[in-house]
Amino acid sequence: MQSAQWCKNTLGLYEVMLKKYNPELDITSQITISGYPRFWKDLFVFNGEKYFVTSQWYERHRAAFVEWAKQFDCNQHE
């Protein structure tokens, strides 16, 4: 989810879905791409690491995300 190519191929996103937080940089510079905020300011913590989540996520991306997430559904019976 931190790879632009993976996000494009798998989810149809034009930016990475997750961007690792760097405590040495100010938040505004980390959430901004080409002068526009592309990530939410709130941090998401996963496995003890902090990440910004893209704000460029829309309903049209849902189906691809659900399809990808199915592989982690432990209750899925085929």
N, CA, C and O atoms as a Maestro MAE file, in Angstrom:
{
 s_m_m2io_version
 :::
 2.0.0
}

f_m_ct {
 s_m_title
 :::
 protein
 m_atom[312] {
  # First column is atom index #
  i_m_mmod_type
  r_m_x_coord
  r_m_y_coord
  r_m_z_coord
  i_m_residue_number
  s_m_chain_name
  s_m_pdb_residue_name
  s_m_pdb_atom_name
  i_m_atomic_number
  :::
  1 25 0.803 -1.187 0.000 1 A "MET " " N  " 7
  2 3 0.000 0.000 0.000 1 A "MET " " CA " 6
  3 2 0.856 1.266 0.000 1 A "MET " " C  " 6
  4 15 0.339 2.379 -0.098 1 A "MET " " O  " 8
  5 25 2.153 1.080 0.110 2 A "GLN " " N  " 7
  6 3 3.081 2.212 0.032 2 A "GLN " " CA " 6
  7 2 3.738 2.307 -1.333 2 A "GLN " " C  " 6
  8 15 4.551 3.201 -1.571 2 A "GLN " " O  " 8
  9 25 3.398 1.406 -2.218 3 A "SER " " N  " 7
  10 3 3.938 1.412 -3.576 3 A "SER " " CA " 6
  11 2 2.927 2.035 -4.535 3 A "SER " " C  " 6
  12 15 1.787 1.582 -4.630 3 A "SER " " O  " 8
  13 25 3.353 3.073 -5.240 4 A "ALA " " N  " 7
  14 3 2.462 3.739 -6.193 4 A "ALA " " CA " 6
  15 2 2.021 2.770 -7.283 4 A "ALA " " C  " 6
  16 15 0.862 2.796 -7.696 4 A "ALA " " O  " 8
  17 25 2.923 1.921 -7.753 5 A "GLN " " N  " 7
  18 3 2.578 0.981 -8.817 5 A "GLN " " CA " 6
  19 2 1.569 -0.053 -8.334 5 A "GLN " " C  " 6
  20 15 0.614 -0.366 -9.045 5 A "GLN " " O  " 8
  21 25 1.771 -0.584 -7.134 6 A "TRP " " N  " 7
  22 3 0.829 -1.562 -6.571 6 A "TRP " " CA " 6
  23 2 -0.545 -0.922 -6.395 6 A "TRP " " C  " 6
  24 15 -1.558 -1.528 -6.745 6 A "TRP " " O  " 8
  25 25 -0.589 0.301 -5.854 7 A "CYS " " N  " 7
  26 3 -1.868 0.989 -5.632 7 A "CYS " " CA " 6
  27 2 -2.593 1.246 -6.950 7 A "CYS " " C  " 6
  28 15 -3.816 1.128 -7.025 7 A "CYS " " O  " 8
  29 25 -1.841 1.595 -7.977 8 A "LYS " " N  " 7
  30 3 -2.450 1.829 -9.292 8 A "LYS " " CA " 6
  31 2 -2.987 0.525 -9.874 8 A "LYS " " C  " 6
  32 15 -4.133 0.462 -10.318 8 A "LYS " " O  " 8
  33 25 -2.155 -0.511 -9.870 9 A "ASN " " N  " 7
  34 3 -2.539 -1.794 -10.470 9 A "ASN " " CA " 6
  35 2 -3.647 -2.504 -9.696 9 A "ASN " " C  " 6
  36 15 -4.536 -3.103 -10.301 9 A "ASN " " O  " 8
  37 25 -3.604 -2.446 -8.390 10 A "THR " " N  " 7
  38 3 -4.529 -3.206 -7.555 10 A "THR " " CA " 6
  39 2 -5.800 -2.438 -7.208 10 A "THR " " C  " 6
  40 15 -6.895 -3.001 -7.225 10 A "THR " " O  " 8
  41 25 -5.652 -1.153 -6.894 11 A "LEU " " N  " 7
  42 3 -6.786 -0.383 -6.390 11 A "LEU " " CA " 6
  43 2 -7.253 0.734 -7.332 11 A "LEU " " C  " 6
  44 15 -8.323 1.312 -7.139 11 A "LEU " " O  " 8
  45 25 -6.445 1.024 -8.343 12 A "GLY " " N  " 7
  46 3 -6.800 2.093 -9.266 12 A "GLY " " CA " 6
  47 2 -6.534 3.481 -8.715 12 A "GLY " " C  " 6
  48 15 -7.109 4.458 -9.196 12 A "GLY " " O  " 8
  49 25 -5.667 3.584 -7.711 13 A "LEU " " N  " 7
  50 3 -5.327 4.880 -7.121 13 A "LEU " " CA " 6
  51 2 -4.157 5.506 -7.868 13 A "LEU " " C  " 6
  52 15 -3.318 4.803 -8.432 13 A "LEU " " O  " 8
  53 25 -4.111 6.828 -7.864 14 A "TYR " " N  " 7
  54 3 -3.012 7.531 -8.518 14 A "TYR " " CA " 6
  55 2 -1.904 7.911 -7.540 14 A "TYR " " C  " 6
  56 15 -0.835 8.359 -7.954 14 A "TYR " " O  " 8
  57 25 -2.154 7.736 -6.268 15 A "GLU " " N  " 7
  58 3 -1.167 7.990 -5.219 15 A "GLU " " CA " 6
  59 2 -1.093 6.742 -4.345 15 A "GLU " " C  " 6
  60 15 -1.937 5.851 -4.451 15 A "GLU " " O  " 8
  61 25 -0.081 6.683 -3.484 16 A "VAL " " N  " 7
  62 3 -0.010 5.561 -2.551 16 A "VAL " " CA " 6
  63 2 -1.159 5.676 -1.551 16 A "VAL " " C  " 6
  64 15 -1.616 6.778 -1.244 16 A "VAL " " O  " 8
  65 25 -1.613 4.554 -1.056 17 A "MET " " N  " 7
  66 3 -2.698 4.557 -0.083 17 A "MET " " CA " 6
  67 2 -2.183 4.931 1.303 17 A "MET " " C  " 6
  68 15 -2.850 5.653 2.044 17 A "MET " " O  " 8
  69 25 -1.008 4.445 1.647 18 A "LEU " " N  " 7
  70 3 -0.391 4.722 2.939 18 A "LEU " " CA " 6
  71 2 0.972 5.359 2.739 18 A "LEU " " C  " 6
  72 15 1.742 4.957 1.866 18 A "LEU " " O  " 8
  73 25 1.256 6.354 3.556 19 A "LYS " " N  " 7
  74 3 2.557 7.020 3.526 19 A "LYS " " CA " 6
  75 2 3.084 7.039 4.955 19 A "LYS " " C  " 6
  76 15 2.429 7.560 5.858 19 A "LYS " " O  " 8
  77 25 4.270 6.469 5.155 20 A "LYS " " N  " 7
  78 3 4.832 6.372 6.499 20 A "LYS " " CA " 6
  79 2 5.152 7.758 7.056 20 A "LYS " " C  " 6
  80 15 5.739 8.598 6.375 20 A "LYS " " O  " 8
  81 25 4.757 7.974 8.298 21 A "TYR " " N  " 7
  82 3 4.993 9.227 9.004 21 A "TYR " " CA " 6
  83 2 6.459 9.367 9.378 21 A "TYR " " C  " 6
  84 15 7.079 8.419 9.860 21 A "TYR " " O  " 8
  85 25 7.005 10.544 9.156 22 A "ASN " " N  " 7
  86 3 8.377 10.848 9.544 22 A "ASN " " CA " 6
  87 2 8.319 11.941 10.615 22 A "ASN " " C  " 6
  88 15 7.973 13.079 10.295 22 A "ASN " " O  " 8
  89 25 8.645 11.634 11.872 23 A "PRO " " N  " 7
  90 3 8.536 12.618 12.954 23 A "PRO " " CA " 6
  91 2 9.502 13.793 12.811 23 A "PRO " " C  " 6
  92 15 9.351 14.801 13.501 23 A "PRO " " O  " 8
  93 25 10.485 13.676 11.930 24 A "GLU " " N  " 7
  94 3 11.454 14.753 11.734 24 A "GLU " " CA " 6
  95 2 10.966 15.812 10.743 24 A "GLU " " C  " 6
  96 15 11.586 16.867 10.603 24 A "GLU " " O  " 8
  97 25 9.852 15.528 10.055 25 A "LEU " " N  " 7
  98 3 9.309 16.475 9.078 25 A "LEU " " CA " 6
  99 2 7.978 17.009 9.563 25 A "LEU " " C  " 6
  100 15 7.268 16.332 10.306 25 A "LEU " " O  " 8
  101 25 7.632 18.230 9.144 26 A "ASP " " N  " 7
  102 3 6.340 18.771 9.542 26 A "ASP " " CA " 6
  103 2 5.227 18.044 8.779 26 A "ASP " " C  " 6
  104 15 5.427 17.558 7.666 26 A "ASP " " O  " 8
  105 25 4.075 17.986 9.398 27 A "ILE " " N  " 7
  106 3 2.952 17.227 8.841 27 A "ILE " " CA " 6
  107 2 2.501 17.775 7.498 27 A "ILE " " C  " 6
  108 15 2.219 17.002 6.582 27 A "ILE " " O  " 8
  109 25 2.428 19.088 7.363 28 A "THR " " N  " 7
  110 3 1.946 19.677 6.113 28 A "THR " " CA " 6
  111 2 2.777 19.228 4.922 28 A "THR " " C  " 6
  112 15 2.224 18.921 3.866 28 A "THR " " O  " 8
  113 25 4.077 19.186 5.071 29 A "SER " " N  " 7
  114 3 4.925 18.761 3.951 29 A "SER " " CA " 6
  115 2 4.744 17.280 3.624 29 A "SER " " C  " 6
  116 15 4.975 16.858 2.491 29 A "SER " " O  " 8
  117 25 4.332 16.499 4.610 30 A "GLN " " N  " 7
  118 3 4.160 15.069 4.391 30 A "GLN " " CA " 6
  119 2 2.817 14.710 3.758 30 A "GLN " " C  " 6
  120 15 2.697 13.675 3.101 30 A "GLN " " O  " 8
  121 25 1.822 15.547 3.949 31 A "ILE " " N  " 7
  122 3 0.507 15.237 3.389 31 A "ILE " " CA " 6
  123 2 0.254 15.949 2.061 31 A "ILE " " C  " 6
  124 15 -0.796 15.769 1.445 31 A "ILE " " O  " 8
  125 25 1.213 16.753 1.627 32 A "THR " " N  " 7
  126 3 1.047 17.559 0.429 32 A "THR " " CA " 6
  127 2 1.844 16.987 -0.742 32 A "THR " " C  " 6
  128 15 3.005 16.602 -0.598 32 A "THR " " O  " 8
  129 25 1.190 16.940 -1.907 33 A "ILE " " N  " 7
  130 3 1.854 16.535 -3.152 33 A "ILE " " CA " 6
  131 2 1.523 17.593 -4.191 33 A "ILE " " C  " 6
  132 15 0.353 17.899 -4.423 33 A "ILE " " O  " 8
  133 25 2.540 18.143 -4.809 34 A "SER " " N  " 7
  134 3 2.383 19.179 -5.835 34 A "SER " " CA " 6
  135 2 1.515 20.341 -5.349 34 A "SER " " C  " 6
  136 15 0.722 20.894 -6.111 34 A "SER " " O  " 8
  137 25 1.671 20.699 -4.092 35 A "GLY " " N  " 7
  138 3 0.960 21.841 -3.537 35 A "GLY " " CA " 6
  139 2 -0.449 21.564 -3.042 35 A "GLY " " C  " 6
  140 15 -1.130 22.482 -2.583 35 A "GLY " " O  " 8
  141 25 -0.900 20.324 -3.124 36 A "TYR " " N  " 7
  142 3 -2.256 19.970 -2.697 36 A "TYR " " CA " 6
  143 2 -2.216 18.886 -1.626 36 A "TYR " " C  " 6
  144 15 -1.446 17.932 -1.741 36 A "TYR " " O  " 8
  145 25 -3.038 19.021 -0.583 37 A "PRO " " N  " 7
  146 3 -3.088 17.958 0.428 37 A "PRO " " CA " 6
  147 2 -3.693 16.695 -0.183 37 A "PRO " " C  " 6
  148 15 -4.782 16.735 -0.754 37 A "PRO " " O  " 8
  149 25 -2.994 15.596 -0.061 38 A "ARG " " N  " 7
  150 3 -3.455 14.317 -0.628 38 A "ARG " " CA " 6
  151 2 -3.633 13.231 0.421 38 A "ARG " " C  " 6
  152 15 -4.040 12.114 0.103 38 A "ARG " " O  " 8
  153 25 -3.324 13.563 1.687 39 A "PHE " " N  " 7
  154 3 -3.464 12.603 2.783 39 A "PHE " " CA " 6
  155 2 -4.162 13.299 3.945 39 A "PHE " " C  " 6
  156 15 -4.036 14.512 4.113 39 A "PHE " " O  " 8
  157 25 -4.897 12.531 4.747 40 A "TRP " " N  " 7
  158 3 -5.506 13.065 5.952 40 A "TRP " " CA " 6
  159 2 -4.418 13.321 6.985 40 A "TRP " " C  " 6
  160 15 -3.408 12.618 7.020 40 A "TRP " " O  " 8
  161 25 -4.626 14.326 7.823 41 A "LYS " " N  " 7
  162 3 -3.644 14.673 8.854 41 A "LYS " " CA " 6
  163 2 -3.605 13.663 9.989 41 A "LYS " " C  " 6
  164 15 -2.562 13.466 10.613 41 A "LYS " " O  " 8
  165 25 -4.732 13.023 10.259 42 A "ASP " " N  " 7
  166 3 -4.771 12.031 11.335 42 A "ASP " " CA " 6
  167 2 -3.900 10.846 10.970 42 A "ASP " " C  " 6
  168 15 -3.872 10.405 9.820 42 A "ASP " " O  " 8
  169 25 -3.195 10.340 11.956 43 A "LEU " " N  " 7
  170 3 -2.307 9.204 11.723 43 A "LEU " " CA " 6
  171 2 -3.015 7.893 12.035 43 A "LEU " " C  " 6
  172 15 -3.827 7.809 12.957 43 A "LEU " " O  " 8
  173 25 -2.692 6.879 11.252 44 A "PHE " " N  " 7
  174 3 -3.196 5.527 11.427 44 A "PHE " " CA " 6
  175 2 -2.025 4.702 11.955 44 A "PHE " " C  " 6
  176 15 -0.943 4.731 11.368 44 A "PHE " " O  " 8
  177 25 -2.218 3.977 13.037 45 A "VAL " " N  " 7
  178 3 -1.150 3.170 13.626 45 A "VAL " " CA " 6
  179 2 -1.396 1.709 13.289 45 A "VAL " " C  " 6
  180 15 -2.474 1.171 13.543 45 A "VAL " " O  " 8
  181 25 -0.385 1.078 12.715 46 A "PHE " " N  " 7
  182 3 -0.462 -0.333 12.349 46 A "PHE " " CA " 6
  183 2 0.868 -0.980 12.702 46 A "PHE " " C  " 6
  184 15 1.924 -0.533 12.255 46 A "PHE " " O  " 8
  185 25 0.811 -2.034 13.507 47 A "ASN " " N  " 7
  186 3 2.022 -2.740 13.961 47 A "ASN " " CA " 6
  187 2 3.039 -1.782 14.578 47 A "ASN " " C  " 6
  188 15 4.244 -1.947 14.384 47 A "ASN " " O  " 8
  189 25 2.563 -0.789 15.315 48 A "GLY " " N  " 7
  190 3 3.447 0.145 15.991 48 A "GLY " " CA " 6
  191 2 4.026 1.238 15.111 48 A "GLY " " C  " 6
  192 15 4.772 2.084 15.602 48 A "GLY " " O  " 8
  193 25 3.703 1.243 13.832 49 A "GLU " " N  " 7
  194 3 4.188 2.265 12.907 49 A "GLU " " CA " 6
  195 2 3.055 3.230 12.591 49 A "GLU " " C  " 6
  196 15 1.888 2.840 12.588 49 A "GLU " " O  " 8
  197 25 3.394 4.490 12.324 50 A "LYS " " N  " 7
  198 3 2.392 5.511 12.019 50 A "LYS " " CA " 6
  199 2 2.388 5.825 10.530 50 A "LYS " " C  " 6
  200 15 3.437 5.936 9.896 50 A "LYS " " O  " 8
  201 25 1.170 5.966 9.985 51 A "TYR " " N  " 7
  202 3 0.998 6.230 8.563 51 A "TYR " " CA " 6
  203 2 -0.061 7.299 8.331 51 A "TYR " " C  " 6
  204 15 -0.986 7.461 9.127 51 A "TYR " " O  " 8
  205 25 0.087 8.016 7.239 52 A "PHE " " N  " 7
  206 3 -0.964 8.871 6.721 52 A "PHE " " CA " 6
  207 2 -1.742 8.038 5.715 52 A "PHE " " C  " 6
  208 15 -1.163 7.207 5.016 52 A "PHE " " O  " 8
  209 25 -3.045 8.253 5.639 53 A "VAL " " N  " 7
  210 3 -3.909 7.541 4.695 53 A "VAL " " CA " 6
  211 2 -4.359 8.531 3.628 53 A "VAL " " C  " 6
  212 15 -4.695 9.675 3.933 53 A "VAL " " O  " 8
  213 25 -4.363 8.088 2.390 54 A "THR " " N  " 7
  214 3 -4.757 8.969 1.301 54 A "THR " " CA " 6
  215 2 -6.170 9.515 1.479 54 A "THR " " C  " 6
  216 15 -7.067 8.819 1.955 54 A "THR " " O  " 8
  217 25 -6.342 10.748 1.094 55 A "SER " " N  " 7
  218 3 -7.682 11.341 1.075 55 A "SER " " CA " 6
  219 2 -8.277 11.247 -0.324 55 A "SER " " C  " 6
  220 15 -9.389 11.715 -0.570 55 A "SER " " O  " 8
  221 25 -7.530 10.640 -1.232 56 A "GLN " " N  " 7
  222 3 -7.943 10.525 -2.623 56 A "GLN " " CA " 6
  223 2 -8.611 9.170 -2.888 56 A "GLN " " C  " 6
  224 15 -8.398 8.539 -3.924 56 A "GLN " " O  " 8
  225 25 -9.407 8.758 -1.937 57 A "TRP " " N  " 7
  226 3 -10.098 7.474 -1.973 57 A "TRP " " CA " 6
  227 2 -11.571 7.761 -2.236 57 A "TRP " " C  " 6
  228 15 -12.190 8.545 -1.516 57 A "TRP " " O  " 8
  229 25 -12.124 7.140 -3.249 58 A "TYR " " N  " 7
  230 3 -13.507 7.421 -3.633 58 A "TYR " " CA " 6
  231 2 -14.294 6.116 -3.773 58 A "TYR " " C  " 6
  232 15 -13.723 5.026 -3.780 58 A "TYR " " O  " 8
  233 25 -15.592 6.252 -3.883 59 A "GLU " " N  " 7
  234 3 -16.477 5.096 -4.010 59 A "GLU " " CA " 6
  235 2 -16.058 4.191 -5.170 59 A "GLU " " C  " 6
  236 15 -16.180 2.969 -5.080 59 A "GLU " " O  " 8
  237 25 -15.574 4.773 -6.235 60 A "ARG " " N  " 7
  238 3 -15.171 3.971 -7.400 60 A "ARG " " CA " 6
  239 2 -14.010 3.012 -7.101 60 A "ARG " " C  " 6
  240 15 -13.759 2.088 -7.874 60 A "ARG " " O  " 8
  241 25 -13.311 3.222 -5.999 61 A "HIS " " N  " 7
  242 3 -12.193 2.352 -5.614 61 A "HIS " " CA " 6
  243 2 -12.633 1.187 -4.730 61 A "HIS " " C  " 6
  244 15 -11.868 0.252 -4.490 61 A "HIS " " O  " 8
  245 25 -13.868 1.254 -4.252 62 A "ARG " " N  " 7
  246 3 -14.341 0.265 -3.280 62 A "ARG " " CA " 6
  247 2 -14.289 -1.171 -3.802 62 A "ARG " " C  " 6
  248 15 -13.787 -2.054 -3.107 62 A "ARG " " O  " 8
  249 25 -14.792 -1.421 -4.998 63 A "ALA " " N  " 7
  250 3 -14.871 -2.799 -5.519 63 A "ALA " " CA " 6
  251 2 -13.486 -3.443 -5.598 63 A "ALA " " C  " 6
  252 15 -13.320 -4.603 -5.223 63 A "ALA " " O  " 8
  253 25 -12.498 -2.698 -6.081 64 A "ALA " " N  " 7
  254 3 -11.137 -3.242 -6.182 64 A "ALA " " CA " 6
  255 2 -10.573 -3.531 -4.797 64 A "ALA " " C  " 6
  256 15 -9.897 -4.541 -4.599 64 A "ALA " " O  " 8
  257 25 -10.848 -2.648 -3.837 65 A "PHE " " N  " 7
  258 3 -10.361 -2.871 -2.479 65 A "PHE " " CA " 6
  259 2 -11.023 -4.101 -1.859 65 A "PHE " " C  " 6
  260 15 -10.344 -4.925 -1.246 65 A "PHE " " O  " 8
  261 25 -12.317 -4.228 -2.010 66 A "VAL " " N  " 7
  262 3 -13.047 -5.381 -1.462 66 A "VAL " " CA " 6
  263 2 -12.516 -6.672 -2.079 66 A "VAL " " C  " 6
  264 15 -12.309 -7.659 -1.373 66 A "VAL " " O  " 8
  265 25 -12.299 -6.668 -3.378 67 A "GLU " " N  " 7
  266 3 -11.768 -7.850 -4.059 67 A "GLU " " CA " 6
  267 2 -10.394 -8.223 -3.505 67 A "GLU " " C  " 6
  268 15 -10.125 -9.397 -3.251 67 A "GLU " " O  " 8
  269 25 -9.534 -7.241 -3.320 68 A "TRP " " N  " 7
  270 3 -8.208 -7.483 -2.768 68 A "TRP " " CA " 6
  271 2 -8.309 -8.002 -1.330 68 A "TRP " " C  " 6
  272 15 -7.594 -8.932 -0.957 68 A "TRP " " O  " 8
  273 25 -9.195 -7.407 -0.523 69 A "ALA " " N  " 7
  274 3 -9.318 -7.757 0.891 69 A "ALA " " CA " 6
  275 2 -9.888 -9.155 1.114 69 A "ALA " " C  " 6
  276 15 -9.680 -9.740 2.177 69 A "ALA " " O  " 8
  277 25 -10.599 -9.697 0.136 70 A "LYS " " N  " 7
  278 3 -11.187 -11.034 0.285 70 A "LYS " " CA " 6
  279 2 -10.150 -12.089 0.615 70 A "LYS " " C  " 6
  280 15 -10.471 -13.078 1.274 70 A "LYS " " O  " 8
  281 25 -8.929 -11.905 0.179 71 A "GLN " " N  " 7
  282 3 -7.897 -12.910 0.439 71 A "GLN " " CA " 6
  283 2 -7.557 -13.022 1.927 71 A "GLN " " C  " 6
  284 15 -6.932 -13.997 2.347 71 A "GLN " " O  " 8
  285 25 -7.961 -12.033 2.725 72 A "PHE " " N  " 7
  286 3 -7.664 -12.037 4.158 72 A "PHE " " CA " 6
  287 2 -8.862 -12.456 4.999 72 A "PHE " " C  " 6
  288 15 -8.771 -12.487 6.227 72 A "PHE " " O  " 8
  289 25 -9.968 -12.775 4.370 73 A "ASP " " N  " 7
  290 3 -11.183 -13.150 5.088 73 A "ASP " " CA " 6
  291 2 -11.066 -14.587 5.577 73 A "ASP " " C  " 6
  292 15 -11.208 -15.527 4.794 73 A "ASP " " O  " 8
  293 25 -10.815 -14.753 6.837 74 A "CYS " " N  " 7
  294 3 -10.635 -16.088 7.433 74 A "CYS " " CA " 6
  295 2 -11.942 -16.862 7.500 74 A "CYS " " C  " 6
  296 15 -11.926 -18.084 7.652 74 A "CYS " " O  " 8
  297 25 -13.071 -16.174 7.390 75 A "ASN " " N  " 7
  298 3 -14.372 -16.824 7.463 75 A "ASN " " CA " 6
  299 2 -14.919 -17.210 6.086 75 A "ASN " " C  " 6
  300 15 -16.015 -17.758 5.970 75 A "ASN " " O  " 8
  301 25 -14.150 -16.919 5.068 76 A "GLN " " N  " 7
  302 3 -14.590 -17.204 3.698 76 A "GLN " " CA " 6
  303 2 -14.475 -18.700 3.423 76 A "GLN " " C  " 6
  304 15 -13.438 -19.317 3.667 76 A "GLN " " O  " 8
  305 25 -15.549 -19.261 2.918 77 A "HIS " " N  " 7
  306 3 -15.564 -20.699 2.580 77 A "HIS " " CA " 6
  307 2 -15.861 -20.837 1.097 77 A "HIS " " C  " 6
  308 15 -16.859 -20.328 0.588 77 A "HIS " " O  " 8
  309 25 -14.978 -21.532 0.431 78 A "GLU " " N  " 7
  310 3 -15.177 -21.728 -1.015 78 A "GLU " " CA " 6
  311 2 -15.487 -23.170 -1.304 78 A "GLU " " C  " 6
  312 15 -15.687 -23.539 -2.462 78 A "GLU " " O  " 8
  :::
 }
 m_bond[311] {
  # First column is bond index #
  i_m_from
  i_m_to
  i_m_order
  :::
  1 1 2 1
  2 2 3 1
  3 3 4 2
  4 3 5 1
  5 5 6 1
  6 6 7 1
  7 7 8 2
  8 7 9 1
  9 9 10 1
  10 10 11 1
  11 11 12 2
  12 11 13 1
  13 13 14 1
  14 14 15 1
  15 15 16 2
  16 15 17 1
  17 17 18 1
  18 18 19 1
  19 19 20 2
  20 19 21 1
  21 21 22 1
  22 22 23 1
  23 23 24 2
  24 23 25 1
  25 25 26 1
  26 26 27 1
  27 27 28 2
  28 27 29 1
  29 29 30 1
  30 30 31 1
  31 31 32 2
  32 31 33 1
  33 33 34 1
  34 34 35 1
  35 35 36 2
  36 35 37 1
  37 37 38 1
  38 38 39 1
  39 39 40 2
  40 39 41 1
  41 41 42 1
  42 42 43 1
  43 43 44 2
  44 43 45 1
  45 45 46 1
  46 46 47 1
  47 47 48 2
  48 47 49 1
  49 49 50 1
  50 50 51 1
  51 51 52 2
  52 51 53 1
  53 53 54 1
  54 54 55 1
  55 55 56 2
  56 55 57 1
  57 57 58 1
  58 58 59 1
  59 59 60 2
  60 59 61 1
  61 61 62 1
  62 62 63 1
  63 63 64 2
  64 63 65 1
  65 65 66 1
  66 66 67 1
  67 67 68 2
  68 67 69 1
  69 69 70 1
  70 70 71 1
  71 71 72 2
  72 71 73 1
  73 73 74 1
  74 74 75 1
  75 75 76 2
  76 75 77 1
  77 77 78 1
  78 78 79 1
  79 79 80 2
  80 79 81 1
  81 81 82 1
  82 82 83 1
  83 83 84 2
  84 83 85 1
  85 85 86 1
  86 86 87 1
  87 87 88 2
  88 87 89 1
  89 89 90 1
  90 90 91 1
  91 91 92 2
  92 91 93 1
  93 93 94 1
  94 94 95 1
  95 95 96 2
  96 95 97 1
  97 97 98 1
  98 98 99 1
  99 99 100 2
  100 99 101 1
  101 101 102 1
  102 102 103 1
  103 103 104 2
  104 103 105 1
  105 105 106 1
  106 106 107 1
  107 107 108 2
  108 107 109 1
  109 109 110 1
  110 110 111 1
  111 111 112 2
  112 111 113 1
  113 113 114 1
  114 114 115 1
  115 115 116 2
  116 115 117 1
  117 117 118 1
  118 118 119 1
  119 119 120 2
  120 119 121 1
  121 121 122 1
  122 122 123 1
  123 123 124 2
  124 123 125 1
  125 125 126 1
  126 126 127 1
  127 127 128 2
  128 127 129 1
  129 129 130 1
  130 130 131 1
  131 131 132 2
  132 131 133 1
  133 133 134 1
  134 134 135 1
  135 135 136 2
  136 135 137 1
  137 137 138 1
  138 138 139 1
  139 139 140 2
  140 139 141 1
  141 141 142 1
  142 142 143 1
  143 143 144 2
  144 143 145 1
  145 145 146 1
  146 146 147 1
  147 147 148 2
  148 147 149 1
  149 149 150 1
  150 150 151 1
  151 151 152 2
  152 151 153 1
  153 153 154 1
  154 154 155 1
  155 155 156 2
  156 155 157 1
  157 157 158 1
  158 158 159 1
  159 159 160 2
  160 159 161 1
  161 161 162 1
  162 162 163 1
  163 163 164 2
  164 163 165 1
  165 165 166 1
  166 166 167 1
  167 167 168 2
  168 167 169 1
  169 169 170 1
  170 170 171 1
  171 171 172 2
  172 171 173 1
  173 173 174 1
  174 174 175 1
  175 175 176 2
  176 175 177 1
  177 177 178 1
  178 178 179 1
  179 179 180 2
  180 179 181 1
  181 181 182 1
  182 182 183 1
  183 183 184 2
  184 183 185 1
  185 185 186 1
  186 186 187 1
  187 187 188 2
  188 187 189 1
  189 189 190 1
  190 190 191 1
  191 191 192 2
  192 191 193 1
  193 193 194 1
  194 194 195 1
  195 195 196 2
  196 195 197 1
  197 197 198 1
  198 198 199 1
  199 199 200 2
  200 199 201 1
  201 201 202 1
  202 202 203 1
  203 203 204 2
  204 203 205 1
  205 205 206 1
  206 206 207 1
  207 207 208 2
  208 207 209 1
  209 209 210 1
  210 210 211 1
  211 211 212 2
  212 211 213 1
  213 213 214 1
  214 214 215 1
  215 215 216 2
  216 215 217 1
  217 217 218 1
  218 218 219 1
  219 219 220 2
  220 219 221 1
  221 221 222 1
  222 222 223 1
  223 223 224 2
  224 223 225 1
  225 225 226 1
  226 226 227 1
  227 227 228 2
  228 227 229 1
  229 229 230 1
  230 230 231 1
  231 231 232 2
  232 231 233 1
  233 233 234 1
  234 234 235 1
  235 235 236 2
  236 235 237 1
  237 237 238 1
  238 238 239 1
  239 239 240 2
  240 239 241 1
  241 241 242 1
  242 242 243 1
  243 243 244 2
  244 243 245 1
  245 245 246 1
  246 246 247 1
  247 247 248 2
  248 247 249 1
  249 249 250 1
  250 250 251 1
  251 251 252 2
  252 251 253 1
  253 253 254 1
  254 254 255 1
  255 255 256 2
  256 255 257 1
  257 257 258 1
  258 258 259 1
  259 259 260 2
  260 259 261 1
  261 261 262 1
  262 262 263 1
  263 263 264 2
  264 263 265 1
  265 265 266 1
  266 266 267 1
  267 267 268 2
  268 267 269 1
  269 269 270 1
  270 270 271 1
  271 271 272 2
  272 271 273 1
  273 273 274 1
  274 274 275 1
  275 275 276 2
  276 275 277 1
  277 277 278 1
  278 278 279 1
  279 279 280 2
  280 279 281 1
  281 281 282 1
  282 282 283 1
  283 283 284 2
  284 283 285 1
  285 285 286 1
  286 286 287 1
  287 287 288 2
  288 287 289 1
  289 289 290 1
  290 290 291 1
  291 291 292 2
  292 291 293 1
  293 293 294 1
  294 294 295 1
  295 295 296 2
  296 295 297 1
  297 297 298 1
  298 298 299 1
  299 299 300 2
  300 299 301 1
  301 301 302 1
  302 302 303 1
  303 303 304 2
  304 303 305 1
  305 305 306 1
  306 306 307 1
  307 307 308 2
  308 307 309 1
  309 309 310 1
  310 310 311 1
  311 311 312 2
  :::
 }
}
